[in-house]
């Protein structure tokens, strides 16, 4: 079923019918799932002869990741060579509309950032810093290894610096142990780990600034949510900015001991110096509508924020494609 929000998106954008097909003489049932239904229950495909097919009305500037489910086995589209890592150990097939444009510039920069590792309470923290890092801002990201290997934030950031669009900074990438607990019910212990262990170690290693207004935090999905949460609870330690990518704001209404970041009281708790960037995709169902409400609340109470929506789903490719716009907003000259 197409959601009400998705129907509204289709009304606002130029769309066309796209057919997805799978050829098999032996399959007994074939379905498809992906960004167009927020990876919910696979949608049955119809068969005529040996061809299974399903059509969707999609915006012509969209990028859709998907998979087939053939006799209960999830597989890539064998007729589509375009596939990408999905961030959870596998790959997805990818369809792009004729007007889709990638925003990412993640090629190796002229002077790559220096990569180093430090051990903090049993975790390996990855640091990316310029040769001279004394007094520079700190950017901390949850799901750190993915931000390096899939997001390639180190290249995107340094390319923006070399283009003169943003100021230099030290990037701190933190790997989760149990992300659902750390970014959810155990947020206070995670905050203690970040502020009392990770940041002191990173500052000692690089000489980066100790000012709260030079401290930024970001993440995707639950990582974006915990960034907002810590900005609410620790405004005297985290006041530079928040980089919230597809923040799972809808989870804040569930039993995770979160006050809702989209609520008036929560927004007011964040430091007035803290810039907020939020981005999300059109095909993220409840997350999409939750971020729309958050943007409306930030605008109503005149909080400094920027936002970007793209016709994509809940994927690392989407977060990488929107990354430079958020970084430019938060640390642009």
HELIX and SHEET records of a PDB file:
HELIX    1   1 UNK A    4  UNK A   12  1                                   9    
HELIX    2   2 UNK A   35  UNK A   37  5                                   3    
HELIX    3   3 UNK A  144  UNK A  149  1                                   6    
HELIX    4   4 UNK A  153  UNK A  162  1                                  10    
HELIX    5   5 UNK A  179  UNK A  182  1                                   4    
HELIX    6   6 UNK A  187  UNK A  193  1                                   7    
HELIX    7   7 UNK A  194  UNK A  198  3                                   5    
HELIX    8   8 UNK A  199  UNK A  206  1                                   8    
HELIX    9   9 UNK A  212  UNK A  214  5                                   3    
HELIX   10  10 UNK A  222  UNK A  233  1                                  12    
HELIX   11  11 UNK A  249  UNK A  253  5                                   5    
HELIX   12  12 UNK A  264  UNK A  269  1                                   6    
HELIX   13  13 UNK A  286  UNK A  300  1                                  15    
HELIX   14  14 UNK A  316  UNK A  331  1                                  16    
SHEET    1   A 3 UNK A  15  UNK A  23  0                                        
SHEET    2   A 3 UNK A  51  UNK A  59 -1                                        
SHEET    3   A 3 UNK A  46  UNK A  48 -1                                        
SHEET    1   B 4 UNK A  43  UNK A  44  0                                        
SHEET    2   B 4 UNK A  30  UNK A  34 -1                                        
SHEET    3   B 4 UNK A  63  UNK A  70 -1                                        
SHEET    4   B 4 UNK A  73  UNK A  75 -1                                        
SHEET    1   C 5 UNK A  43  UNK A  44  0                                        
SHEET    2   C 5 UNK A  30  UNK A  34 -1                                        
SHEET    3   C 5 UNK A  63  UNK A  70 -1                                        
SHEET    4   C 5 UNK A  91  UNK A  96 -1                                        
SHEET    5   C 5 UNK A  83  UNK A  85 -1                                        
SHEET    1   D 8 UNK A 114  UNK A 120  0                                        
SHEET    2   D 8 UNK A 123  UNK A 129 -1                                        
SHEET    3   D 8 UNK A 169  UNK A 173 -1                                        
SHEET    4   D 8 UNK A 137  UNK A 141  1                                        
SHEET    5   D 8 UNK A 215  UNK A 220  1                                        
SHEET    6   D 8 UNK A 241  UNK A 245  1                                        
SHEET    7   D 8 UNK A 275  UNK A 281  1                                        
SHEET    8   D 8 UNK A 305  UNK A 310  1                                        
END                                                                             
